[in-house]
Amino acid sequence: MTLTIEIEPETQRAIEGKAARLGVPVERYAAGVLRRDVENDEPRQSADAVTNARRAARRALEVLAAGTRAGLPPIPDEALTSENLYAGRGEIAE
């Protein structure tokens, strides 16, 4: 199939550059990009959707972190040693 499309000059330069770096003809590179996109069944998220999801996750983590700080004493450094974290591991409880 022959397909003619109009693309922005900067997109054309990017495609040509990527094809050159890969050592393949521009047409072959572009056909591969299109084929991979069509074969990909995963729905694509827009950049805005990804950004919004990241912001929401960050807000959720900030709320969680703020809530865990309130009223809880700090954990002493000696409690975070390997010996203390794994104390009793492998021992059989009676």
PEFEN-V584683 format. One record per backbone hydrogen bond with DSSP energy under -1.0 kcal/mol. CO is the residue of the C=O (numbers start at 1). NH is the residue of the N-H. E is the energy in kcal/mol with one decimal. If there is no record, write none. Layout:
CO&NH&E + CO&NH&E
This chain:
8&12&-2.3 + 9&13&-2.5 + 10&14&-2.0 + 11&15&-2.5 + 12&16&-2.7 + 13&17&-2.6 + 14&18&-2.5 + 15&19&-2.6 + 16&20&-2.3 + 17&21&-2.5 + 18&22&-1.9 + 19&24&-2.3 + 25&29&-2.5 + 26&30&-2.9 + 27&31&-2.4 + 28&32&-2.1 + 29&33&-2.2 + 30&34&-2.3 + 31&35&-2.6 + 32&36&-2.7 + 33&37&-2.1 + 34&38&-2.3 + 35&39&-2.5 + 36&40&-1.1 + 46&50&-2.2 + 47&51&-2.5 + 48&52&-2.9 + 49&53&-2.2 + 50&54&-2.3 + 51&55&-2.4 + 52&56&-2.4 + 53&57&-2.3 + 54&58&-2.5 + 55&59&-2.6 + 56&60&-2.3 + 57&61&-2.3 + 58&62&-2.5 + 59&63&-2.5 + 60&64&-2.4 + 61&65&-2.8 + 62&66&-2.5 + 63&67&-2.3 + 64&68&-1.9 + 65&69&-1.4 + 66&70&-1.2 + 69&72&-1.0 + 76&79&-1.3 + 77&80&-1.7 + 81&85&-2.7 + 82&86&-2.4 + 86&89&-2.0 + 88&91&-1.5
